[in-house]
Amino acid sequence: MEEQTFLRLALGVAILGVGILFLCTFLFEYPLTAIQDITTDLDGKIVHVQGEILSSRNSKDTSIFTLQDDTGTISIVLYNLNNRDLTKGRTVEVLGIVDEYQCNLEIKASEVTALGF
């Protein structure tokens, strides 16, 4: 009987731990990074940037746009495009992974959020 009680307790603690980890993923926010601070040291790291779209090119499932903040510009690549409202002049927030492509840094976006209207 003690073994069954121990197994129930272990299962309960494991489920609680998974639940806490799940909640933490929603509560953690990445700080805003200035584009000028994105260097090769951040290659492979997640960054959060905000700025205005200077130009954009869309294909069937990919969007590539140039994002500008007060400190510089960077290319943003978004696959599996669901939001076609990423047009010139739009202010957006981007969460993604820094990547070096053809000797230039870019952000492969996992989330793009349009700000304002």
C-alpha positions as CSV (number, residue, x, y, z in Angstrom):
1,M,0.0,0.0,0.0
2,E,2.9,2.4,0.7
3,E,4.3,1.9,-2.8
4,Q,1.0,2.9,-4.4
5,T,0.8,6.0,-2.2
6,F,4.4,7.0,-3.2
7,L,3.6,6.5,-6.9
8,R,0.5,8.8,-6.6
9,L,2.5,11.4,-4.8
10,A,5.3,11.2,-7.4
11,L,2.8,11.5,-10.3
12,G,1.1,14.5,-8.6
13,V,4.4,16.3,-8.1
14,A,5.4,15.6,-11.7
15,I,2.2,17.0,-13.1
16,L,2.5,20.1,-10.9
17,G,6.0,20.6,-12.1
18,V,5.0,20.4,-15.8
19,G,2.2,22.8,-15.1
20,I,4.5,25.3,-13.5
21,L,6.9,25.1,-16.4
22,F,4.1,25.6,-18.9
23,L,2.9,28.8,-17.1
24,C,6.5,30.1,-16.9
25,T,6.7,30.0,-20.7
26,F,3.8,32.5,-20.9
27,L,5.0,34.8,-18.2
28,F,8.6,35.2,-19.4
29,E,9.1,38.2,-21.6
30,Y,12.3,39.1,-23.6
31,P,13.6,42.6,-23.1
32,L,13.5,45.0,-26.1
33,T,16.8,45.0,-27.9
34,A,18.1,48.0,-30.0
35,I,18.9,46.9,-33.5
36,Q,22.4,48.4,-33.2
37,D,23.1,46.0,-30.3
38,I,22.4,42.9,-32.5
39,T,25.9,41.5,-33.2
40,T,27.3,38.1,-34.1
41,D,27.5,37.4,-30.4
42,L,23.7,37.1,-30.5
43,D,23.8,34.6,-33.4
44,G,21.4,31.8,-32.5
45,K,19.8,33.8,-29.6
46,I,16.3,35.0,-29.2
47,V,15.8,38.8,-29.5
48,H,12.8,41.1,-29.2
49,V,12.9,44.2,-31.4
50,Q,10.4,46.9,-32.4
51,G,10.5,49.3,-35.3
52,E,9.0,50.5,-38.6
53,I,8.9,48.5,-41.7
54,L,10.9,50.3,-44.4
55,S,10.3,47.8,-47.2
56,S,8.8,44.3,-47.6
57,R,8.7,41.4,-50.2
58,N,6.1,38.7,-49.9
59,S,5.9,35.4,-51.6
60,K,3.5,32.6,-51.2
61,D,4.7,31.5,-47.7
62,T,7.6,33.9,-46.8
63,S,7.9,37.6,-46.0
64,I,11.2,39.4,-45.9
65,F,11.1,43.0,-44.6
66,T,13.6,45.6,-43.4
67,L,12.9,46.9,-40.0
68,Q,14.2,50.2,-38.7
69,D,14.4,51.5,-35.1
70,D,16.2,54.7,-33.9
71,T,19.5,52.8,-33.9
72,G,19.6,51.0,-37.3
73,T,18.0,48.5,-39.6
74,I,17.9,44.7,-39.9
75,S,16.2,42.2,-42.2
76,I,13.4,40.1,-40.8
77,V,12.4,36.7,-42.3
78,L,9.0,35.3,-41.5
79,Y,8.0,31.9,-42.8
80,N,4.4,30.5,-43.1
81,L,3.1,34.0,-43.4
82,N,-0.4,34.4,-41.9
83,N,-0.5,38.1,-41.6
84,R,-0.3,40.0,-44.9
85,D,-0.6,43.4,-43.1
86,L,3.2,43.8,-43.0
87,T,3.5,46.8,-45.2
88,K,5.8,49.8,-45.5
89,G,5.3,52.2,-42.7
90,R,3.7,49.7,-40.3
91,T,5.2,49.6,-36.7
92,V,5.7,46.0,-35.5
93,E,7.3,44.0,-32.6
94,V,9.3,41.0,-33.6
95,L,10.4,38.0,-31.5
96,G,12.9,35.7,-33.3
97,I,16.3,34.2,-33.6
98,V,19.3,36.1,-34.8
99,D,20.9,34.4,-37.8
100,E,23.8,35.2,-40.1
101,Y,23.0,34.8,-43.8
102,Q,25.4,35.7,-46.5
103,C,27.6,37.7,-44.1
104,N,24.6,39.8,-42.9
105,L,22.6,39.4,-39.7
106,E,18.9,38.9,-39.9
107,I,16.1,37.8,-37.6
108,K,14.1,34.7,-38.3
109,A,10.8,35.7,-36.7
110,S,8.7,33.4,-34.7
111,E,6.2,36.1,-33.8
112,V,5.4,39.4,-35.5
113,T,2.8,41.7,-33.9
114,A,1.5,44.8,-35.7
115,L,1.2,47.8,-33.3
116,G,-1.3,50.6,-33.6
117,F,-4.0,50.7,-36.3
